[in-house]
Amino acid sequence: MAVHIRLRRHGKTKQPTYRLVVADSRAPRNGKFIENIGHYDPRREPVELVVNVERARHWFKSGAKPTETARDLLVKAGIPESEVPPVVR
């Protein structure tokens, strides 16, 4: 089973917030997920980004690959770029 770390959209129309989740690659964007490891709110000032770094590292070791946007957010959250695996697509 291929596991990805990606964003899951929440919020009202034109007022998005996102959750950083670990999900099976075959699951839809807002569908079933394995674990929630953080959240991201781009509409706040300053931007709100909360990530459980320990759980993210655990999933990296288990073979999870982040999407491009998720990788950028993980690096901004304080995980060194060398620790974050390359992007999926």
N, C-alpha and C positions, 0 to 999 in steps of 0.2 A: 504494500500500500504506500503510495507516494503522499507525503504530508507536506503541506505548504503553510507558511505564516503569511497571512494576508489581512486586508481591512474588510470589515463588515459594516455596511452603512446602516445608521439609525437616524432618527429625527424626522421632523416634518418636512414637507416640500420646501425646497430652497433653504432649509436650515439643517444641514447635515452634521452629524457627529459620527465618529467611527470607533469601532472596537477592533483591537488587534487580536486576532484569533489564530489558533492552530487548527487546521481543517484538512480533511481528505481532499486531494486534488480534484476528485470527481464531483464533490458536493457543490451546489450553486453558491453564488456570492453571499447571499443572506440566509443560506440553508443551515443544515446541521454542521456543528463544529465540535472539536474535541475539547479544547480549553481556551478560555479567555485570558490573555496575558497582559492586557493593557487597554487604554483608551486614548483617543485623540480628538480634540475639539478645535478645529481651525478658526472658528468664528470668535473665540474669546480673545481678549487683549490683555496680556500676552497669550499666545497660543498655549493651550493646555495639552501636555503630553505626559502620560503616566505609563510606565512599562515595568513589569516584574522581570528584572534583568536575570535573576537566578533561573526562573522558569524558561526564559528565552534561551539561555545557555544550555539548559537541559535538553531542549528540543533540537538545538543545533547538533548536540552530540548524538541524538537519536536519528539524525538524518533529515530534519525538516529544512526546507529551502524557502527563503523569503521572496516575495514579489519585489519588484523594483522600488515601489513606494514604501513598502514595509521595511525594506533594508535601509532606506534613507532615514526613516523615523527611528529605527533601532540604533543607528549610528548617532543621531541627534540626542537620543536618550542616554548616551554615555557608554555604549558598548564599543570597544575599539574596532575600527574598520577591518583589522586583520582577523578578528574573531568571527565576524559575520560572514556566512557562506555567500558565494556568488548568487546572483538572481536566477529565478526560474526561467523566465521568458526573455 
